[in-house]
Amino acid sequence: MTGKAYSIMYHDVFPEGQFKQGAFYTLSRAQFRVHLNALESLPFVSVKTCTEDWGSRAPVFITFDDGGEGSPWIADELERHGWRGHFFVITNLIGTSGFVTADDVRMLARRGHIVGSHSCSHPDRMWSLSDTDLEHEWRDSAQILTDLIGQPVDTASVPGGFYSRRVGEAALRAGIKHLFTSSPIATTKRLGDGTVLGRYSVHRDTDVSRLASLAGGKAAGPRRQQAILWEVKNIAKALGGDRYEALRKVFLKFTMGVKRFKSQSTYN
């Protein structure tokens, strides 16, 4: 399908007070509940999954990258609103500390959520992989998930936002029909027999007014801001090469350290 879709990219959700390394893109349970309640209150929001009929209104897709351990709890919360989400799993990490188990993956699929690939190993720079490695990351991860849930897996998201046409074409050859990127756009694109969808990212500081914009609200400012920042990041990726991911991790670590210090200072 093509047209417009407002896809929102989450990662994991943790219990209150639980801080983890790299937690900038995670929410507390209380924050996530506020987000879901806000989305339900918006008259223009129609939450769907990418594999069902989108209808006449631009749908909102709720997605989660990495396959974090909070996925079963997240699924419960989505279902309270009658919704289903998209859970993109790093297959090499299934059953390891902090990530979903094989039983979790089966449960998500059984309850109607979309289970998709987030590659085998979450390579730092997906677009720089050899053809052989690209095929492995997409085909093997999709097959592992297919074997787990007993049905073909044809959805995926690109790790780290390192999408290129070559990355997309490799996903198509692996049977992926719906490929989510991290590009902050609502317009979907055709690639062969598949659909490429952008997403708007959510982090700990995303409030409900900004969320409303990301879900297709009239206030387009936050969507434009993400688009501008994305272009800057793409330039940094191209110029930074292998150093980009290391610099990004240092920046996120510093950012979260500052935010945690300010938070502690407020209550001490």
Residue, then its C-alpha position, 0 to 999 in steps of 0.5 A: m500500500t502507498g499513501k501516507a502513514y504516521s509511523i511512531m518509533y519507540h524502543d523499550v519501556f521500563p518500570e519507574g526509576q529503572f535507568k539503563q545505559g542508552a536509555f534516551y530512547t526508552l520511556s517509563r511505564a507511566q510516560f508510555r501510558v500517558h502517550l497511549n491515552a493521549l493518542e486515544s483522545l485524538p480524533f484524527v488518530s486511527v491506530k492500525t497495523c501495516t498488514e491490514d486495510w489502512g482505510s481512507r484515513a492516514p493510519v498511525f503505526i506504533t512500532f518498537d525496535d530491538g525486541g526489548e524485555g518490556s515487549p510483553w508489558i507493552a503488548d498488554e497496554l496496547e491491547r487495553h486500547g484495542w490496538r496491536g503494535h509492530f515489534f522488530v526483533i534483533t534475532n541474535l539477542i533473543g533469550t539474552s538479558g534485557f531482550v525478549t525470549a522465544d516464548d515472548v515472540r510466539m506470544l506477540a504473534r499469537r495475540g495479533h501483534i506484528v513480529g518483524s526483523h530488526s536484523c540478526s546482529h544490529p550492525d552499526r552501519m547496515w548500508s556498508l555491509s557486503d552483499t553477502d552480509l546484507e542477505h544474511e542479516w535480512r534472510d536469516s533473521a526473517q527465517i528465524l522469526t518465521d520458524l518461531i511463530g509458524q508464519p511468514v515474516d514479511t515486515a522489518s525495520v532498518p537498524g540505526g537508520f542506515y537505509s539505502r536502496r541497496v539495503g531495501e532491495a536486499a530486504l525485498r529479496a529476503g521476502i520483506k514487503h513492509l520495510f520501516t526506516s528511521s526517516p521522519i516522513a509520512t509519505t510511503k514509497r514503493l520499492g519493487d513489490g514492497t513498501v518503504l515507510g518512514r517513522y517519527s522517533v519518540h524519546r524520554d522528552t517527547d510530550v503529548s503535544r509533540l506526540a500529537s504532531l508526530a501522529g499527524g496533527k495540524a501542528a507540523g513543527p515537530r515533524r519538520q524539526q525531525a526532518i531537518l535534524w535527520e538531514v543533518k544526521n545523514i550528512a554526519k553519517a556520510l562524513g563520519g564513516d565508521r566513527y559516526e556510531a561511536l560519536r553517537k553513543v558518546f553523545l547519548k551517554f553524555t546527554m542521559g548523564v546530564k539529564r539524570f544529574k538534573s533530575q537528581s538535583t531537582y529532588n535532593 
